[in-house]
Amino acid sequence: MSVSMVQSMFLAVLIAVVGATAAMTPWLMPATECFAVTVPAANVVDPRLHGLKRRYTVQVLIIIVVICAAMALPAVFSWDMTAALAYGIVLVTLSVALPFFLMLRYRGRVQEIKRSEGWRATGARKVAALGERELPRPASLRWELTHLAA
């Protein structure tokens, strides 16, 4: 088994894991969020939102299957190591970038639905750190100067 084939198999597995995670992302968000857009609790079951999530998942899975299949090219055609590595880097980058840009597209669609329906958030959500003064302070970096003494 050539190094190019092992590298292609490793990257194909990596791409499959990254792609599966990206495809599941809309389903892992809180119920009142769809593509990072807040949706009123009464409208969580809107079939348009469910359809957008389903289409996104299918499209990301198709993208990932195509990219994983493309990972076989260096092994099939016995590319040299440098070309195979550069090709793998491009495919790994695409496996992250394409689902992200697709998510932004669907986020825009959810925002359009939200505007057209006049959905508004019913409450505010804030995040704060309480008791900041009670937390320990970060360690000083002065101890790094001890390397100069040695």
TIDRENMI-890784 format. One record per residue (C-alpha): residue number from 1; residue in one letter; x, y, z. Coordinates in steps of 0.1 Angstrom, whole numbers. Layout:
<nodes>
k,r,east,north,up
NUM,A,X,Y,Z
...
</nodes>
This chain:
<nodes>
k,r,east,north,up
1,M,0,0,0
2,S,15,33,-11
3,V,19,63,11
4,S,-4,83,-12
5,M,-31,57,-7
6,V,-28,57,31
7,Q,-28,95,31
8,S,-59,95,9
9,M,-77,70,31
10,F,-68,90,63
11,L,-80,123,47
12,A,-112,106,34
13,V,-120,95,70
14,L,-112,129,84
15,I,-134,146,57
16,A,-163,121,64
17,V,-162,129,102
18,V,-160,167,96
19,G,-189,164,70
20,A,-211,143,92
21,T,-206,168,120
22,A,-215,197,97
23,A,-245,179,84
24,M,-259,173,119
25,T,-253,208,131
26,P,-288,222,124
27,W,-303,193,144
28,L,-281,199,174
29,M,-290,235,179
30,P,-316,245,205
31,A,-352,241,193
32,T,-358,278,192
33,E,-328,284,168
34,C,-326,275,131
35,F,-292,282,115
36,A,-284,306,144
37,V,-315,326,139
38,T,-339,328,169
39,V,-374,314,161
40,P,-404,319,184
41,A,-413,287,203
42,A,-447,286,186
43,N,-431,284,152
44,V,-405,258,159
45,V,-426,232,141
46,D,-429,253,109
47,P,-425,229,79
48,R,-404,254,60
49,L,-378,254,87
50,H,-378,216,89
51,G,-374,215,51
52,L,-345,239,52
53,K,-327,217,78
54,R,-334,185,58
55,R,-322,200,25
56,Y,-290,214,42
57,T,-282,180,56
58,V,-287,162,23
59,Q,-267,188,4
60,V,-238,186,29
61,L,-238,148,28
62,I,-237,149,-10
63,I,-208,174,-9
64,I,-189,152,15
65,V,-194,120,-5
66,V,-181,137,-36
67,I,-151,151,-18
68,C,-144,117,-2
69,A,-146,101,-37
70,A,-123,127,-50
71,M,-97,117,-24
72,A,-92,85,-43
73,L,-77,103,-73
74,P,-41,106,-59
75,A,-40,69,-51
76,V,-56,57,-84
77,F,-33,78,-106
78,S,-2,75,-84
79,W,5,112,-79
80,D,37,122,-63
81,M,36,130,-26
82,T,37,168,-30
83,A,8,170,-54
84,A,-13,145,-33
85,L,-6,165,-2
86,A,-16,198,-18
87,Y,-47,182,-33
88,G,-56,168,1
89,I,-53,202,18
90,V,-75,217,-8
91,L,-102,190,-3
92,V,-100,193,35
93,T,-104,231,32
94,L,-134,226,8
95,S,-150,201,32
96,V,-151,228,59
97,A,-157,259,37
98,L,-186,246,15
99,P,-208,235,44
100,F,-201,268,62
101,F,-211,289,32
102,L,-241,267,26
103,M,-251,273,62
104,L,-249,311,57
105,R,-271,308,26
106,Y,-297,289,47
107,R,-294,313,75
108,G,-303,341,51
109,R,-334,321,40
110,V,-345,317,77
111,Q,-340,354,82
112,E,-362,361,52
113,I,-390,338,66
114,K,-387,355,100
115,R,-390,390,84
116,S,-419,380,61
117,E,-438,364,90
118,G,-431,392,114
119,W,-416,368,140
120,R,-402,386,170
121,A,-382,373,200
122,T,-405,372,231
123,G,-377,374,256
124,A,-341,385,260
125,R,-313,361,266
126,K,-282,374,284
127,V,-250,358,294
128,A,-229,371,322
129,A,-201,360,344
130,L,-210,365,380
131,G,-186,371,408
132,E,-157,380,385
133,R,-137,394,415
134,E,-140,360,433
135,L,-122,342,405
136,P,-85,337,408
137,R,-63,361,388
138,P,-43,346,359
139,A,-7,337,366
140,S,18,364,359
141,L,41,358,330
142,R,71,371,349
143,W,82,336,357
144,E,91,333,320
145,L,121,356,329
146,T,137,327,348
147,H,149,312,315
148,L,172,342,311
149,A,189,335,345
150,A,198,300,335
</nodes>
